């Protein structure tokens, strides 16, 4: 299954690690610092068109080209879609009121 994050971007659900709403980011200094470092190191891909409502943390695991080792690549997406909507789309929550 796939999850639509906005614009024309979809990710496989198996790559999904976490969906963080913007309110959690505002309230937590640790989360702010984590996202600041991730942005400085180029791990954040902006899908939001300026109005960020959530962050989606993903990790893709690829096999190395010349060896059998696994190569992990982490990407964080910022989206203008709320965390509740993303969770519904992912099928994690069947009934949110």
Buried (B, 14 or more C-beta within 10 A) or exposed (E): EEBBBBEEEEBEBEBBEEBBBBEBBEEEEEBEEBBEEBEEEEBBBBBBEEEBBBBBBBBEEEEEEEEEEEEEEEBBBBBBBBBBBBBBBBEEEEEEE
